[in-house]
């Protein structure tokens, strides 16, 4: 399972790392950065804030993938 941006190619691919009723984590395949999002209490969407666990061996700024990571997390929320 992954989401790929039409304009970014392989750098924008994400895989689901973990999903609970309260949180969802996606990992950027190209850099190894992990993005954790809290799920709203009603399960309808994600809270605005998120945390990033950057891969220390990557030289690419983890913040630049926050928006596509959010889209990927939302996509995984709707996938059974």
N, C-alpha and C positions, 0 to 999 in steps of 0.2 A: 504494500500500500504506500502510495506517495502522491504528493501534489507537485506538479512541475509548472512553473511560470512559463507562459508562452514566449516571453521576451528574454528570459534569463537562462534557459537551458538547464544543464545539470547542476549548476551552482544553486539553484532554487528548489532542489528536491529535498523533501523532508520525510522522515519515517516516524511512526508513532512509537514512543518509548514507553509510556505509561499512561493509563487512563483510569480514573476513579470517579466517583460521583462528585467529588469536590475539585479535582485537578486533572489537567491533561498536560503531558510533556511531549514535545516533538524534537527530533534531532535533525540538524542540517547535515545531509549526507556528505557534502563537499568539505566542510570544515570541522564537523564534530561538535559544534556548539549545540547546547541543549536549552530549549525555551520552555518555561513552566508557566502555565496560565491557570488561574482559579476560575472555576465555573460558577455562575450565578446560582443562588439557592434554588431557583425554579428550574434550573438546567437548560434554560433557553439560549444562553449565550455565555460569553466570557467577560470577566471583569476587565476594566480598562488597564490595570497594572499587571505586569508580569515580571518574572525574574529570568535571568540568563546565567547559565553555567558555561562560561566560555572554555573552549578547549585550549589549554595553554600552549600546545604545539602549533596552533594556527596563527598565522600572521594577519589574517583578515579580521577586521573589526566586526564583532558579533552583533552590534547594534544595527548594522545595515540590513540584517535579515529579519528584524523584528516584525515588520509588516507582513512579509510572506509567511513567516512562522505562525502568525496569528491566523492568516487565511487557512493554512494547513491544519491548524488545531481545530478551527471551526468546521472544516471539512470532515475531520475524523470524528467530531462530535455527532455528526449526522449519519455516520457510517456505523451499521450495527456490528 
